[in-house]
């Protein structure tokens, strides 16, 4: 099968990538761009380890074919930090112990960011629903939920300071 060019914006940078049409977005990110923060857990869309934001919405990148990203915006875990400062969700995961082995962490972070962008003050139930597509075998979810709650409060405080 012939290769094709996929034009996509990844973490704010325009990319023109040559790929086979049957490859996944996950493969494109990891193999073509060396963005290895996005993990492959199951390869079938069941675990959420490969979650990225596609036009701001969380998707399992193992289920998105590379050509589907044409002309779209992708954000990976590497795109969360700004000016060498971790995103508040990343800081909260560290401070609240919301990570252990690290396989699920990038996907959890991306699902949490999507939630917090659409709901600045999510309830515990809303948080648990937002991460329900992300499986973790280590933490039992309580510390992850707490980290998202802490990040929410931090982001609200930051927004209040910025508005003054």
C-alpha positions as CSV (number, residue, x, y, z in Angstrom):
1,X,0.0,0.0,0.0
2,X,1.3,3.5,-0.9
3,X,2.3,5.9,1.7
4,X,0.5,9.2,2.2
5,X,1.2,12.6,3.8
6,X,-0.7,13.6,6.9
7,X,-0.7,17.3,7.9
8,X,-1.4,17.7,11.6
9,X,-0.7,20.1,14.4
10,X,0.8,18.3,17.4
11,X,1.4,20.2,20.6
12,X,1.1,23.5,18.7
13,X,3.6,22.6,15.9
14,X,2.5,21.9,12.3
15,X,3.8,18.5,11.1
16,X,3.9,17.0,7.7
17,X,4.3,13.2,8.1
18,X,4.7,10.4,5.7
19,X,2.9,7.3,6.8
20,X,1.0,4.2,5.7
21,X,-2.8,4.8,5.8
22,X,-3.4,1.8,8.1
23,X,-1.1,3.1,10.9
24,X,-2.6,4.6,14.0
25,X,-2.3,8.0,15.5
26,X,-0.5,6.3,18.4
27,X,2.1,4.9,16.0
28,X,2.5,8.3,14.3
29,X,3.1,10.0,17.6
30,X,5.5,7.5,19.0
31,X,7.4,6.3,15.9
32,X,7.4,9.4,13.6
33,X,7.6,12.1,16.2
34,X,9.3,10.3,19.1
35,X,6.5,11.4,21.5
36,X,6.7,8.4,23.7
37,X,4.8,9.8,26.6
38,X,1.6,8.4,25.0
39,X,1.6,4.7,26.0
40,X,0.2,1.7,24.3
41,X,-1.5,-0.4,26.9
42,X,-3.9,-2.8,25.2
43,X,-4.0,-1.6,21.6
44,X,-7.8,-2.2,21.5
45,X,-9.2,1.0,23.1
46,X,-10.0,-0.7,26.4
47,X,-7.4,0.8,28.8
48,X,-7.1,4.5,27.9
49,X,-3.3,4.6,28.3
50,X,-3.0,6.1,24.8
51,X,-5.5,8.9,25.4
52,X,-4.6,12.2,23.6
53,X,-6.7,15.2,22.9
54,X,-7.9,15.4,19.3
55,X,-9.3,18.9,18.6
56,X,-9.6,19.2,22.4
57,X,-11.5,16.0,23.0
58,X,-10.0,12.8,24.6
59,X,-9.6,9.9,22.2
60,X,-7.8,6.6,22.3
61,X,-5.1,7.1,19.8
62,X,-4.7,3.4,19.2
63,X,-8.2,3.5,17.6
64,X,-7.7,6.6,15.4
65,X,-6.1,5.9,12.0
66,X,-3.3,8.4,11.2
67,X,-5.2,9.8,8.1
68,X,-8.1,10.8,10.4
69,X,-5.7,13.3,12.0
70,X,-5.4,15.3,8.8
71,X,-5.8,19.0,9.4
72,X,-6.6,18.5,13.1
73,X,-5.0,19.5,16.4
74,X,-3.5,16.8,18.7
75,X,-2.2,17.4,22.2
76,X,-0.1,14.8,23.9
77,X,1.1,14.7,27.5
78,X,4.3,16.3,26.3
79,X,2.2,19.3,25.2
80,X,0.8,20.0,28.7
81,X,3.8,21.8,30.2
82,X,4.4,25.4,29.3
83,X,7.6,27.5,29.6
84,X,9.3,24.5,31.4
85,X,6.5,24.5,34.0
86,X,4.4,21.5,34.6
87,X,0.7,21.8,34.1
88,X,-1.2,22.0,37.4
89,X,-2.7,18.5,36.7
90,X,0.9,17.1,36.4
91,X,2.0,18.8,39.6
92,X,-1.1,17.6,41.5
93,X,-0.5,14.0,40.3
94,X,3.0,14.2,41.7
95,X,2.0,15.8,45.0
96,X,-1.0,13.7,45.7
97,X,0.6,10.4,44.7
98,X,-1.7,9.9,41.7
99,X,0.8,7.8,39.9
100,X,2.8,4.7,40.4
101,X,4.0,2.5,37.5
102,X,3.2,5.3,35.0
103,X,1.5,3.3,32.2
104,X,-1.9,4.9,32.8
105,X,-0.7,8.3,33.9
106,X,-0.5,10.1,30.5
107,X,-4.0,9.0,29.5
108,X,-5.3,9.9,32.9
109,X,-3.7,13.3,32.7
110,X,-5.2,13.9,29.2
111,X,-8.7,12.8,30.3
112,X,-8.4,15.1,33.4
113,X,-7.3,18.1,31.3
114,X,-10.3,17.6,29.0
115,X,-12.6,17.4,32.0
116,X,-11.2,20.5,33.6
117,X,-11.4,22.5,30.4
118,X,-15.1,21.8,30.2
119,X,-15.9,21.8,33.9
120,X,-13.8,23.9,36.2
121,X,-15.4,22.6,39.4
122,X,-16.2,18.9,38.7
123,X,-17.8,16.8,41.4
124,X,-16.2,13.6,42.5
125,X,-18.8,11.7,40.4
126,X,-18.0,13.8,37.3
127,X,-14.2,13.1,37.8
128,X,-14.8,9.4,38.2
129,X,-17.0,9.4,35.1
130,X,-14.4,11.4,33.1
131,X,-11.6,8.9,33.9
132,X,-13.8,5.8,33.5
133,X,-12.2,5.0,30.2
134,X,-8.8,4.9,31.8
135,X,-7.7,1.8,33.7
136,X,-5.2,1.8,36.5
137,X,-3.9,-1.3,38.1
138,X,-1.8,0.4,40.9
139,X,-3.4,3.3,42.7
140,X,-7.0,2.3,43.3
141,X,-8.1,5.6,41.8
142,X,-8.7,7.5,45.0
143,X,-5.3,9.4,44.8
144,X,-6.0,10.1,41.1
145,X,-9.4,11.6,41.9
146,X,-7.9,13.6,44.7
147,X,-5.2,14.9,42.3
148,X,-7.8,16.1,39.9
149,X,-9.7,17.8,42.7
150,X,-6.5,19.6,43.8
151,X,-5.7,20.6,40.2
152,X,-9.2,22.0,39.8
153,X,-8.8,24.2,42.9
154,X,-5.3,25.3,41.8
155,X,-6.5,26.2,38.3
156,X,-9.4,28.2,39.7
157,X,-7.1,30.1,42.1
158,X,-4.7,30.8,39.2
159,X,-7.6,32.1,37.0
160,X,-8.8,34.3,39.9
161,X,-5.3,35.8,40.3
162,X,-5.0,36.3,36.5
163,X,-8.3,38.2,36.3
164,X,-7.2,40.8,38.9
